[in-house]
Amino acid sequence: MLTIRCAACKNKLWKYDKIGQGEVLRCHKVRIKKYFAELTLENGKVKCPCGKEIGIDKGSFIKMDPKAFVYSGTKRNG
């Protein structure tokens, strides 16, 4: 389980169940287990409460901006 944080303000955003050892390129919404912050959606872009753009909402998943977030925790082998 990974904890996704904003790279700018270090706020916790959500807890994500990552399957596999690859990069976090997208976060599937069904695997987001807990939201910590109130995210805003502007023109299809997902933003942290501090205003930093985290990714783009693509429907069933969020396409992540690799420079906009940091994470900690362990990835699950699938």
Secondary structure, 3 states (H helix, E strand, C coil): CEEEEECCCCCEEEEECCECCCCCCEEEHHHEEEECCCCEEECCEEECCCCCEEEEECCCEEEECCCCEEEEECCECC
